[in-house]
Amino acid sequence: MEFKQQYAAYQQAIEEYLNGIFTADKPYGRLQEAMRYSILGGGKRIRPVLTLEFARLGGIDWHLALPYACALELVHNYSLIHDDLPCMDDDDLRRGQPTTHKKFGETLAVLAGDALQPEAFRLIAEAPCMSDGSRVEAVRVLARACGADGMVAGQVLDTLYGIHTEEQLKAMYRLKTGVMISGAAELGCVAADMPADMRAQAVEFADRLGLAFQIRDDMLDVVGDQQVFGKPIGSDKEEGKITYVDVDGLEGCARAVESCTQKAKDAVAHWPEHDFLFALADQLLAGKVDHAVLGEPFLSIALRKDSTLQILADLNRPDSVSSGFAQTAILYAPALKKSQKAIDSLLHLSCRFAMEQPEQAIRILEKEKIFASGMLTPESIE
């Protein structure tokens, strides 16, 4: 099955499973409504997809791993509810919709998050067709990923400790984001009782992929489209947070994303079936895993010299470029600056982006020293 079809099959199964829980009529039904609002609010479902794919690669019917996959998704969504609270990130939007505390109030949002976490472990404990040993190991993996030495530790570093260096940033991101992604892969391995060496390789793949995902997320917080990103652009900067863009700039970030993605592929390159994992890594590199754009051409191809000019030419066709797609191209533009023809083409694309968001475009182009070329000036954008 092709990547697009397989990903869609996983997504559909995950949505159907999540839609089937917390549906019973209860006197405290408002709690379940808030829980369902969070878990059914969209999202790419990358983590549970990883669980299902590694379960499949381990040789079992991947449907059997749905309780493990969705358990981690419940924990992920509890963390998002709490992350968005005024005492933490204080965000009003999540996936383009009002955050849970904006929709239901802070008290119910906190309690909905509180409830999602233990319910996740109940899904694992009651998972059919899994051995007792598998369930216990799955509980251990998820608890380690989300607990005091995992995701919560990362949240503490993010909110209460000063992050000043790239190493501190990497450590924080690995705990806050990375361990839940690697935990998702490991849960699939546990479901399939995968050998220890393959399990370690799966975790390495997911670790590298998680870091690439977070760096790209930082880039999108600078140059993304709020409608695509699902939350206000520039929120990290407004909160005074240090990100990879602050440390390495957009050009360095683009190189880091490509490097992490390649290392992720290297971890599983010798597996007989790695096509889906490779395609997933490429899609994440391009920022393309989304309901609206799944299956679009990979922008990562534009990072390869032999394809750069053709991709840029396609992007610049008046009938083919949406605002969001153009901004994604801008995101990877710094990696292409060594080609003079690529610069020319990107400047035209930048102008099109600038027509809608001139102040943001000027900030990006100044940071990347494109004005220094003399071919484009702030005045020409304004």
C-alpha positions as CSV (number, residue, x, y, z in Angstrom):
1,M,0.0,0.0,0.0
2,E,1.3,3.5,-0.9
3,F,2.3,5.8,1.9
4,K,-0.7,8.1,1.4
5,Q,-3.2,5.3,1.6
6,Q,-1.5,3.6,4.5
7,Y,-1.4,6.8,6.5
8,A,-5.0,7.5,5.8
9,A,-6.0,4.0,6.9
10,Y,-4.1,4.5,10.2
11,Q,-5.7,7.9,10.7
12,Q,-9.2,6.6,10.1
13,A,-8.8,3.7,12.5
14,I,-7.4,6.1,15.2
15,E,-10.3,8.6,14.7
16,E,-12.9,5.8,14.9
17,Y,-11.3,4.4,18.1
18,L,-11.1,7.8,19.8
19,N,-14.7,8.7,18.7
20,G,-15.9,5.6,20.4
21,I,-14.7,6.4,23.9
22,F,-16.1,8.7,26.6
23,T,-19.6,8.5,25.0
24,A,-21.7,7.0,27.8
25,D,-24.4,9.3,29.4
26,K,-23.0,10.5,32.7
27,P,-24.3,13.0,35.3
28,Y,-20.9,14.7,34.8
29,G,-21.2,14.7,31.0
30,R,-19.6,18.1,30.6
31,L,-16.3,16.5,31.6
32,Q,-16.6,14.0,28.9
33,E,-17.6,16.7,26.4
34,A,-14.4,18.6,27.3
35,M,-12.3,15.4,26.9
36,R,-13.8,14.6,23.6
37,Y,-13.3,18.2,22.4
38,S,-9.6,17.8,23.0
39,I,-9.0,14.4,21.5
40,L,-11.3,14.9,18.5
41,G,-10.0,18.4,17.6
42,G,-8.0,17.2,14.7
43,G,-4.2,16.9,14.5
44,K,-1.9,14.8,12.4
45,R,-1.9,11.8,14.7
46,I,1.8,11.2,14.0
47,R,2.4,9.5,17.4
48,P,-0.3,6.9,17.2
49,V,0.5,6.4,13.5
50,L,4.1,5.5,14.5
51,T,2.8,3.0,17.1
52,L,0.6,1.3,14.5
53,E,3.4,1.2,11.9
54,F,6.0,-0.3,14.2
55,A,3.4,-2.9,15.3
56,R,2.8,-3.8,11.7
57,L,6.6,-4.0,11.0
58,G,6.8,-6.3,14.0
59,G,4.6,-8.8,12.3
60,I,1.2,-8.4,14.0
61,D,-2.2,-7.1,12.7
62,W,-1.7,-3.4,13.5
63,H,-5.3,-3.0,14.6
64,L,-4.4,-4.9,17.7
65,A,-2.2,-2.0,18.8
66,L,-4.9,0.6,18.6
67,P,-5.4,0.7,22.5
68,Y,-1.7,1.3,22.9
69,A,-1.6,4.0,20.2
70,C,-4.6,5.8,21.4
71,A,-3.5,5.6,25.0
72,L,-0.5,7.7,24.1
73,E,-2.7,10.1,22.1
74,L,-4.8,10.6,25.3
75,V,-1.7,11.5,27.2
76,H,-0.5,13.8,24.4
77,N,-3.8,15.7,24.4
78,Y,-3.9,16.0,28.2
79,S,-0.5,17.7,27.9
80,L,-1.8,20.1,25.2
81,I,-4.7,21.1,27.4
82,H,-2.4,21.9,30.3
83,D,0.2,23.5,28.0
84,D,-2.3,26.0,26.8
85,L,-3.4,27.1,30.3
86,P,-2.8,30.7,31.4
87,C,-0.3,29.5,34.0
88,M,1.8,27.8,31.2
89,D,1.8,28.9,27.6
90,D,-1.5,30.9,27.8
91,D,-2.6,30.1,24.3
92,D,-6.0,30.9,22.9
93,L,-5.8,28.6,19.8
94,R,-5.0,25.0,19.3
95,R,-5.3,23.4,15.8
96,G,-7.1,26.6,14.7
97,Q,-9.9,26.2,17.3
98,P,-10.3,27.8,20.8
99,T,-8.2,26.0,23.4
100,T,-10.0,23.8,25.9
101,H,-9.9,26.3,28.7
102,K,-11.2,29.0,26.4
103,K,-14.1,26.7,25.4
104,F,-14.9,25.2,28.8
105,G,-13.2,27.4,31.4
106,E,-10.0,26.8,33.3
107,T,-11.4,24.5,36.0
108,L,-13.0,22.0,33.6
109,A,-9.9,22.1,31.3
110,V,-7.6,21.2,34.1
111,L,-10.0,18.3,35.2
112,A,-10.3,17.1,31.6
113,G,-6.6,16.9,31.3
114,D,-6.4,15.2,34.7
115,A,-8.9,12.6,33.6
116,L,-7.3,11.8,30.2
117,Q,-4.1,10.7,31.8
118,P,-5.4,7.8,33.9
119,E,-7.9,6.8,31.2
120,A,-4.9,6.3,28.9
121,F,-3.5,3.7,31.3
122,R,-6.9,2.0,31.5
123,L,-6.9,1.6,27.7
124,I,-3.6,-0.3,28.0
125,A,-4.7,-2.4,31.0
126,E,-7.9,-3.5,29.2
127,A,-6.3,-3.9,25.8
128,P,-7.7,-7.2,24.3
129,C,-5.4,-9.8,22.6
130,M,-2.4,-8.5,24.5
131,S,-0.5,-10.6,27.1
132,D,-0.2,-9.4,30.7
133,G,3.5,-9.0,30.2
134,S,2.9,-6.8,27.2
135,R,0.4,-4.6,29.0
136,V,2.8,-4.1,32.0
137,E,5.7,-3.2,29.7
138,A,3.4,-0.8,27.7
139,V,2.4,0.9,31.0
140,R,6.1,1.2,31.9
141,V,7.0,2.7,28.5
142,L,4.2,5.3,28.5
143,A,4.8,6.2,32.2
144,R,8.5,6.8,31.5
145,A,7.7,8.9,28.4
146,C,5.2,11.2,30.1
147,G,6.4,11.3,33.7
148,A,8.8,13.1,35.9
149,D,11.8,12.0,33.9
150,G,10.1,12.6,30.5
151,M,7.5,15.0,29.1
152,V,6.7,16.7,32.4
153,A,10.4,17.2,33.1
154,G,10.6,18.9,29.7
155,Q,7.7,21.2,30.5
156,V,9.4,22.2,33.8
157,L,12.6,23.1,31.9
158,D,10.5,25.0,29.4
159,T,8.5,27.1,31.9
160,L,10.6,27.4,35.0
161,Y,14.3,27.2,34.0
162,G,16.3,29.5,31.7
163,I,17.2,28.0,28.4
164,H,20.3,29.7,27.0
165,T,22.3,27.3,24.9
166,E,21.7,24.9,22.1
167,E,22.5,21.9,24.3
168,Q,20.0,23.0,26.9
169,L,17.4,23.6,24.2
170,K,18.0,20.1,22.7
171,A,17.7,18.5,26.2
172,M,14.5,20.3,26.9
173,Y,13.0,19.4,23.5
174,R,14.0,15.8,23.8
175,L,12.1,15.6,27.1
176,K,9.1,17.7,26.3
177,T,8.5,16.4,22.8
178,G,11.0,13.7,21.8
179,V,10.3,11.1,24.4
180,M,6.6,10.9,23.6
181,I,7.5,10.4,19.9
182,S,10.0,7.7,20.7
183,G,7.6,6.3,23.2
184,A,5.0,6.0,20.5
185,A,7.4,4.0,18.4
186,E,8.4,1.8,21.3
187,L,4.8,1.0,22.2
188,G,4.4,-0.4,18.7
189,C,7.4,-2.6,19.3
190,V,6.0,-3.7,22.6
191,A,2.7,-4.6,21.0
192,A,4.5,-6.8,18.5
193,D,7.1,-8.2,21.0
194,M,9.8,-6.9,18.7
195,P,13.4,-8.1,19.3
196,A,15.5,-5.7,21.5
197,D,17.9,-4.7,18.8
198,M,15.1,-3.6,16.4
199,R,13.3,-1.9,19.3
200,A,16.4,0.2,20.0
201,Q,16.6,1.1,16.3
202,A,13.0,2.1,16.3
203,V,13.6,4.4,19.3
204,E,16.6,5.9,17.5
205,F,14.5,6.6,14.4
206,A,11.8,8.3,16.5
207,D,14.3,10.3,18.6
208,R,15.9,11.8,15.5
209,L,12.5,12.4,13.9
210,G,11.2,14.1,17.0
211,L,14.1,16.6,17.0
212,A,13.6,17.3,13.3
213,F,9.9,17.9,14.0
214,Q,10.6,20.3,16.9
215,I,13.1,22.3,14.9
216,R,10.7,22.6,12.0
217,D,8.0,23.7,14.5
218,D,10.3,26.5,15.7
219,M,10.8,27.6,12.1
220,L,7.0,27.6,11.5
221,D,6.6,29.8,14.6
222,V,8.6,32.4,12.7
223,V,7.4,32.1,9.1
224,G,4.3,29.9,9.2
225,D,0.7,30.5,8.4
226,Q,-1.6,30.7,11.4
227,Q,-4.3,29.0,9.5
228,V,-2.0,26.1,8.7
229,F,0.0,26.1,12.0
230,G,-3.2,26.2,14.1
231,K,-1.9,28.7,16.7
232,P,-0.7,32.3,16.7
233,I,2.6,32.8,14.8
234,G,5.4,34.3,16.8
235,S,3.9,33.1,20.2
236,D,7.3,31.7,21.3
237,K,9.0,35.1,20.7
238,E,6.3,37.0,22.5
239,E,6.7,34.7,25.5
240,G,10.5,35.3,25.5
241,K,11.3,31.7,24.7
242,I,14.6,30.7,23.1
243,T,14.1,28.6,20.0
244,Y,16.3,26.9,17.4
245,V,15.8,29.8,15.1
246,D,17.4,32.1,17.8
247,V,20.3,29.8,18.1
248,D,21.0,28.7,14.5
249,G,18.9,31.0,12.3
250,L,16.6,29.7,9.6
251,E,19.4,28.5,7.4
252,G,21.0,26.5,10.3
253,C,17.6,25.1,11.2
254,A,17.0,24.0,7.7
255,R,20.3,22.1,7.7
256,A,19.6,20.6,11.1
257,V,16.2,19.3,10.1
258,E,17.7,17.7,7.0
259,S,20.5,16.1,9.1
260,C,18.2,14.8,11.8
261,T,15.9,13.3,9.1
262,Q,18.8,11.5,7.5
263,K,20.0,10.1,10.8
264,A,16.5,8.9,11.5
265,K,16.5,7.1,8.1
266,D,19.9,5.6,8.8
267,A,18.6,3.9,12.0
268,V,16.2,1.7,10.0
269,A,17.7,1.8,6.5
270,H,18.6,-2.0,6.7
271,W,15.0,-3.0,7.6
272,P,13.4,-4.9,4.7
273,E,10.3,-2.7,5.0
274,H,11.2,0.9,5.6
275,D,9.4,2.7,2.8
276,F,6.6,4.1,5.0
277,L,9.1,5.3,7.6
278,F,11.2,7.0,5.0
279,A,8.2,8.6,3.4
280,L,7.0,9.8,6.8
281,A,10.4,11.4,7.5
282,D,10.4,13.1,4.2
283,Q,6.8,14.4,4.7
284,L,7.7,15.8,8.1
285,L,10.8,17.5,6.6
286,A,8.6,19.2,4.1
287,G,6.0,20.1,6.7
288,K,3.4,18.3,4.7
289,V,1.7,15.7,6.9
290,D,-1.7,17.2,7.2
291,H,-5.3,16.4,6.2
292,A,-5.3,19.2,3.6
293,V,-1.9,18.6,2.0
294,L,-1.1,14.9,2.5
295,G,0.2,13.7,-0.8
296,E,1.5,17.0,-2.1
297,P,5.0,17.0,-3.7
298,F,7.7,16.9,-1.0
299,L,9.3,20.3,-0.6
300,S,12.4,18.5,0.7
301,I,13.1,17.6,-2.9
302,A,13.9,21.3,-3.3
303,L,16.9,20.9,-1.0
304,R,18.6,18.7,-3.7
305,K,20.6,20.7,-6.2
306,D,19.4,18.9,-9.3
307,S,15.7,19.6,-8.5
308,T,15.9,23.1,-7.0
309,L,15.2,25.2,-10.0
310,Q,12.4,23.0,-11.3
311,I,10.7,23.0,-7.9
312,L,11.0,26.8,-7.7
313,A,9.7,27.2,-11.1
314,D,6.6,25.1,-10.2
315,L,6.1,27.1,-7.0
316,N,6.2,30.4,-8.9
317,R,3.5,29.4,-11.4
318,P,0.5,31.8,-10.8
319,D,-2.0,28.9,-10.9
320,S,-0.2,26.6,-8.4
321,V,0.9,28.5,-5.3
322,S,-1.3,29.0,-2.3
323,S,-0.3,31.4,0.5
324,G,0.5,28.5,2.8
325,F,2.6,26.7,0.2
326,A,4.5,29.8,-0.6
327,Q,5.3,30.4,3.0
328,T,6.5,26.8,3.4
329,A,8.8,27.5,0.4
330,I,10.1,30.6,2.2
331,L,10.8,28.4,5.2
332,Y,13.3,26.3,3.3
333,A,14.6,29.2,1.1
334,P,17.8,29.7,3.2
335,A,19.1,26.3,2.2
336,L,19.0,27.2,-1.4
337,K,20.8,30.5,-1.4
338,K,24.0,29.3,-2.9
339,S,22.4,29.2,-6.3
340,Q,22.1,32.7,-7.9
341,K,19.3,31.5,-10.1
342,A,17.6,30.0,-7.0
343,I,17.9,33.4,-5.2
344,D,16.3,35.2,-8.1
345,S,13.4,32.8,-8.2
346,L,13.0,32.9,-4.4
347,L,12.9,36.7,-4.4
348,H,9.9,36.6,-6.8
349,L,8.3,34.1,-4.5
350,S,9.1,36.2,-1.5
351,C,7.4,39.2,-3.2
352,R,4.3,37.2,-3.6
353,F,4.3,36.2,0.1
354,A,5.1,39.9,1.0
355,M,2.0,41.1,-0.8
356,E,0.0,39.5,2.0
357,Q,2.3,39.9,5.0
358,P,4.9,42.7,4.2
359,E,6.1,43.2,7.8
360,Q,6.7,39.5,8.4
361,A,8.4,39.1,5.0
362,I,10.8,42.1,5.7
363,R,11.7,40.6,9.0
364,I,12.5,37.2,7.5
365,L,14.4,38.6,4.5
366,E,16.5,40.9,6.7
367,K,17.4,38.1,9.0
368,E,18.5,36.0,6.1
369,K,20.5,38.9,4.6
370,I,18.6,38.7,1.3
371,F,18.4,42.5,1.1
372,A,22.2,42.6,1.1
373,S,22.1,41.2,-2.4
374,G,20.8,44.5,-3.6
375,M,18.2,42.8,-5.8
376,L,15.4,43.5,-3.3
377,T,14.8,46.3,-0.8
378,P,12.4,46.8,2.1
379,E,10.9,49.8,0.1
380,S,10.0,47.5,-2.8
381,I,8.0,45.3,-0.5
382,E,6.3,48.2,1.3
